[in-house]
């Protein structure tokens, strides 16, 4: 990622004729704003940790050993599920970073019933499924990070999540849709990844140190970057 930082320099033609002008006024008359562009290279790998992505949303998740109840559908309803994920795709344009992948999933849906006398326990009766003995259902997930350079000389990000279900999961003959339950499971994991990204980005690179090094190199002087409010401006970020 390239971040361009602009500052001011330059001289106006001619010297003011009025001899009564102060030194400050003379300097102001001589100096004419111009633009210096300092490219700051920020490695993309410093902003996104593949380890965080892989641990936050594993390549495969299997939760079909025990029934997981669905409180929002009333007592006695539960699902088992599993999914397989494609490798993550990381793309960037302007100041937006996008991490996306496609997941294939399958779900079983069951109802809890009491066993007949003389038994006192309950058992789960499978009412239906999706993605078993048929193509697995698909969902596209995406994390979108909007990056901005703040006055603390740090990049900051605001990451949002999106889950687009290509195929819904109606898991019974009665058309009971359990897609929302899978969405909640995925969203919980994606929100955790989004928080990790937003925590990682400000720590990824010291923009001030990089820019000051370039500034001194270009001018071949022992100068410090001007204060934030002295005319320093930041151009739009660009990924390269």
C-alpha positions as CSV (number, residue, x, y, z in Angstrom):
1,X,0.0,0.0,0.0
2,X,1.3,3.4,-0.9
3,X,0.4,6.5,1.3
4,X,1.3,9.9,-0.2
5,X,2.1,12.8,2.2
6,X,2.2,16.3,0.9
7,X,3.9,19.3,2.4
8,X,4.7,22.9,1.4
9,X,7.8,24.6,0.1
10,X,8.9,27.1,-2.5
11,X,9.7,30.8,-3.2
12,X,7.8,33.6,-4.9
13,X,9.5,35.6,-7.6
14,X,10.5,39.1,-6.6
15,X,11.2,40.8,-3.3
16,X,8.7,43.1,-1.6
17,X,9.6,46.8,-2.1
18,X,8.4,48.0,1.2
19,X,11.4,48.3,3.6
20,X,9.3,48.6,6.7
21,X,8.1,45.0,6.5
22,X,9.0,42.7,9.4
23,X,11.1,39.6,9.0
24,X,8.0,37.5,9.3
25,X,6.2,39.4,6.6
26,X,9.2,39.2,4.3
27,X,9.4,35.4,4.7
28,X,5.6,35.2,4.1
29,X,6.0,37.2,1.0
30,X,8.9,35.1,-0.3
31,X,7.5,31.7,0.4
32,X,4.9,30.4,-2.0
33,X,3.1,27.1,-1.3
34,X,4.2,24.2,-3.4
35,X,3.8,20.4,-3.1
36,X,6.2,17.7,-2.1
37,X,4.9,14.1,-2.3
38,X,6.5,11.5,0.0
39,X,5.4,7.9,-0.8
40,X,5.2,5.7,2.3
41,X,5.2,2.0,1.6
42,X,3.0,-0.1,4.0
43,X,3.2,-3.8,3.4
44,X,-0.2,-5.4,3.1
45,X,0.9,-8.3,5.2
46,X,1.4,-6.0,8.2
47,X,-2.2,-5.0,8.1
48,X,-3.8,-8.5,7.8
49,X,-2.6,-11.5,9.7
50,X,-3.3,-14.7,7.9
51,X,-2.9,-16.5,11.2
52,X,-5.8,-14.5,12.6
53,X,-7.9,-15.2,9.6
54,X,-7.2,-19.0,9.7
55,X,-7.8,-19.3,13.4
56,X,-10.9,-17.1,13.4
57,X,-12.6,-18.9,10.6
58,X,-11.1,-22.4,10.1
59,X,-10.9,-24.1,6.8
60,X,-13.3,-26.7,8.1
61,X,-15.6,-26.8,11.1
62,X,-17.4,-29.9,12.1
63,X,-20.1,-29.7,14.7
64,X,-22.1,-32.8,14.1
65,X,-21.2,-34.8,17.2
66,X,-23.9,-33.3,19.4
67,X,-27.1,-31.4,18.9
68,X,-26.9,-27.6,19.4
69,X,-30.2,-26.2,20.6
70,X,-31.8,-23.2,18.9
71,X,-33.4,-21.1,21.7
72,X,-35.0,-18.6,19.3
73,X,-37.1,-21.4,17.8
74,X,-38.4,-22.5,21.2
75,X,-37.3,-25.4,23.4
76,X,-36.6,-28.7,22.0
77,X,-35.2,-27.6,18.6
78,X,-31.5,-28.2,17.6
79,X,-29.1,-28.5,14.7
80,X,-25.9,-30.2,13.7
81,X,-23.7,-28.7,11.0
82,X,-20.4,-28.7,9.2
83,X,-18.7,-26.5,6.7
84,X,-15.7,-26.3,4.4
85,X,-14.1,-23.0,3.4
86,X,-12.2,-21.9,0.3
87,X,-8.9,-20.1,0.8
88,X,-9.2,-16.4,1.7
89,X,-9.0,-13.8,-1.0
90,X,-7.4,-10.5,-0.1
91,X,-7.9,-7.6,-2.4
92,X,-7.5,-3.8,-2.0
93,X,-8.6,-0.7,-3.9
94,X,-7.9,2.9,-2.9
95,X,-8.2,2.9,0.9
96,X,-10.5,-0.2,1.2
97,X,-9.2,-3.6,2.1
98,X,-11.4,-6.7,1.4
99,X,-11.0,-10.2,2.7
100,X,-13.5,-12.7,1.3
101,X,-14.2,-16.4,0.8
102,X,-16.9,-18.9,0.0
103,X,-18.2,-21.5,2.4
104,X,-20.1,-24.7,1.7
105,X,-22.2,-26.0,4.5
106,X,-24.7,-28.7,5.5
107,X,-27.2,-28.8,8.4
108,X,-29.4,-31.3,10.2
109,X,-32.5,-30.2,12.0
110,X,-34.1,-32.1,14.9
111,X,-36.8,-32.0,17.5
112,X,-36.4,-33.3,21.1
113,X,-39.1,-35.8,22.2
114,X,-39.6,-37.8,25.4
115,X,-39.0,-41.5,25.1
116,X,-41.9,-43.9,25.7
117,X,-42.6,-45.5,29.0
118,X,-40.8,-46.9,30.9
119,X,-37.9,-44.7,29.8
120,X,-37.6,-41.2,31.3
121,X,-35.0,-39.7,29.0
122,X,-35.4,-37.6,25.9
123,X,-34.1,-38.2,22.4
124,X,-33.6,-36.2,19.2
125,X,-35.7,-37.0,16.1
126,X,-34.2,-35.7,12.9
127,X,-36.8,-33.8,10.9
128,X,-34.8,-32.9,7.9
129,X,-31.5,-31.7,6.5
130,X,-29.9,-29.7,3.7
131,X,-26.6,-30.3,2.0
132,X,-26.6,-34.1,2.8
133,X,-26.8,-36.5,-0.2
134,X,-27.1,-33.3,-2.4
135,X,-24.8,-30.4,-3.2
136,X,-23.8,-28.5,-0.1
137,X,-25.3,-25.0,0.4
138,X,-23.1,-22.0,-0.2
139,X,-22.5,-18.6,1.5
140,X,-20.1,-15.8,0.5
141,X,-18.6,-14.0,3.5
142,X,-16.6,-10.7,3.3
143,X,-14.8,-8.4,5.7
144,X,-14.4,-4.8,4.4
145,X,-11.9,-2.5,6.1
146,X,-12.0,1.2,5.4
147,X,-8.5,2.6,6.2
148,X,-7.7,6.2,7.2
149,X,-4.7,8.1,8.5
150,X,-5.5,10.0,11.7
151,X,-3.8,12.9,13.4
152,X,-1.9,10.4,15.7
153,X,0.1,9.4,12.6
154,X,-1.4,5.9,12.7
155,X,-3.5,4.1,10.2
156,X,-7.0,3.2,11.6
157,X,-9.5,0.8,10.2
158,X,-13.3,0.3,10.5
159,X,-14.2,-3.2,9.5
160,X,-17.7,-4.4,8.7
161,X,-18.9,-8.0,7.8
162,X,-21.2,-9.3,5.2
163,X,-22.7,-12.8,4.8
164,X,-24.4,-13.4,1.4
165,X,-26.2,-16.7,1.3
166,X,-26.2,-18.1,-2.3
167,X,-28.4,-21.0,-1.1
168,X,-30.8,-21.0,1.8
169,X,-31.2,-24.0,4.0
170,X,-34.8,-25.3,4.4
171,X,-34.1,-28.3,6.6
172,X,-37.5,-30.0,6.8
173,X,-40.4,-31.0,4.7
174,X,-42.3,-28.2,6.3
175,X,-39.8,-25.7,4.9
176,X,-38.3,-24.6,8.3
177,X,-35.5,-22.3,7.3
178,X,-32.4,-22.5,9.6
179,X,-30.3,-20.2,7.4
180,X,-30.4,-17.5,10.1
181,X,-28.9,-19.8,12.7
182,X,-25.9,-20.5,10.4
183,X,-25.6,-16.8,9.8
184,X,-25.4,-16.1,13.5
185,X,-22.7,-18.7,14.0
186,X,-20.7,-17.2,11.1
187,X,-21.3,-13.6,12.1
188,X,-19.9,-14.3,15.6
189,X,-16.7,-15.6,14.2
190,X,-16.4,-12.9,11.6
191,X,-17.0,-10.1,14.2
192,X,-14.1,-11.5,16.2
193,X,-11.8,-11.4,13.1
194,X,-13.0,-7.8,12.4
195,X,-12.0,-6.7,15.9
196,X,-8.6,-8.3,15.5
197,X,-8.0,-6.4,12.2
198,X,-9.1,-3.1,13.7
199,X,-6.8,-3.7,16.7
200,X,-3.8,-4.7,14.5
201,X,-3.9,-1.9,11.9
202,X,-2.8,1.0,14.2
203,X,0.1,-1.0,15.5
204,X,1.2,-2.2,12.0
205,X,3.4,0.7,11.0
206,X,4.8,4.0,12.3
207,X,3.9,6.3,9.5
208,X,5.5,9.3,11.2
209,X,8.9,7.6,11.4
210,X,8.8,6.4,7.8
211,X,7.7,9.9,6.5
212,X,10.3,11.7,8.5
213,X,13.1,9.4,7.1
214,X,12.0,10.2,3.6
215,X,11.7,13.9,4.4
216,X,15.3,14.1,5.6
217,X,16.6,12.0,2.7
218,X,14.9,14.2,0.1
219,X,16.1,17.5,1.6
220,X,19.5,16.2,2.8
221,X,19.0,18.3,6.0
222,X,18.4,17.5,9.6
223,X,14.8,18.6,9.5
224,X,11.7,17.4,11.3
225,X,8.4,16.9,9.7
226,X,6.3,20.0,10.3
227,X,3.5,19.8,13.0
228,X,0.2,18.3,11.9
229,X,-1.5,21.8,11.7
230,X,1.3,23.5,9.7
231,X,0.0,22.7,6.2
232,X,0.8,19.0,6.1
233,X,-1.9,17.1,4.0
234,X,-2.4,13.5,3.1
235,X,-3.4,12.4,-0.3
236,X,-5.7,9.4,-0.9
237,X,-4.1,6.0,-0.1
238,X,-3.5,3.6,-3.0
239,X,-2.7,-0.1,-3.0
240,X,0.0,-1.1,-5.3
